[in-house]
Amino acid sequence: MVDTANALSSLYSEKSYTKTIVLTGALTPAIFKKSDAMFNLGAALTAVQTMKPGIYIAMSGQVFSFDAVKKDREGQRFVAV
């Protein structure tokens, strides 16, 4: 997801951002009862409506700027850098 956000950022410079793009996902697919998919989708929808133009990642109730986040594979979460 971080790689995708970085690829999107290469399409235009920060000064020319006119859209708010929020990427999200889930550790467990939405069909499972304990999935975080719907929660993450809600966070992404909120972020896309309230954040200034730019590229973000919404996971686990947090919204990260694409260039200030990394995936912690051991902890199975995204963390700010």
C-alpha positions in Angstrom: 0.0 0.0 0.0 2.9 2.4 0.8 4.4 1.5 -2.6 1.1 2.3 -4.3 0.8 5.6 -2.6 4.4 6.5 -3.6 3.6 5.6 -7.2 0.6 7.8 -7.1 2.6 10.7 -5.7 5.0 10.5 -8.6 2.1 11.5 -10.9 2.1 15.1 -9.6 4.0 17.3 -7.2 2.7 18.2 -3.7 2.1 21.8 -4.8 -0.3 20.7 -7.5 -2.4 18.3 -5.4 -6.1 19.0 -6.3 -7.6 15.8 -5.0 -7.6 13.9 -1.7 -6.7 10.2 -2.2 -7.0 7.8 0.6 -5.9 4.2 0.4 -7.2 1.6 2.8 -7.4 -2.2 3.2 -7.9 -4.8 5.8 -5.8 -7.5 7.5 -8.8 -9.9 7.3 -11.2 -10.0 4.4 -14.6 -8.3 5.0 -16.5 -11.6 4.8 -15.0 -12.7 8.2 -16.8 -11.6 11.4 -13.6 -10.1 13.0 -12.5 -8.2 10.0 -11.3 -4.6 10.3 -12.4 -3.9 6.7 -15.6 -1.9 7.5 -13.9 0.1 10.2 -11.0 1.0 7.9 -13.5 1.9 5.1 -15.3 4.2 7.4 -12.0 5.9 8.4 -11.1 6.3 4.7 -14.4 7.8 3.9 -14.1 10.3 6.7 -10.5 11.2 5.8 -11.3 11.7 2.1 -14.0 14.3 3.1 -12.0 16.1 5.8 -8.3 16.0 4.9 -6.6 18.6 2.7 -5.6 17.5 -0.8 -2.9 14.9 -0.8 -2.3 11.1 -0.6 -3.1 9.2 2.6 -3.3 5.7 4.1 -6.2 5.0 6.5 -5.7 1.9 8.7 -6.8 0.9 12.2 -8.4 4.3 13.0 -5.4 6.3 12.0 -4.8 8.4 8.9 -1.2 8.7 7.7 0.4 10.9 5.1 1.8 8.5 2.4 5.4 9.7 3.0 5.3 9.3 6.8 4.2 5.7 7.2 5.6 2.3 6.9 4.2 -1.2 7.4 5.4 -3.0 10.5 5.2 -6.6 9.3 6.0 -8.1 12.7 3.3 -6.1 14.4 0.9 -6.5 11.4 0.1 -2.8 11.4 1.1 0.6 9.8 3.1 3.0 11.9 4.2 6.6 11.5 7.8 7.3 10.7 
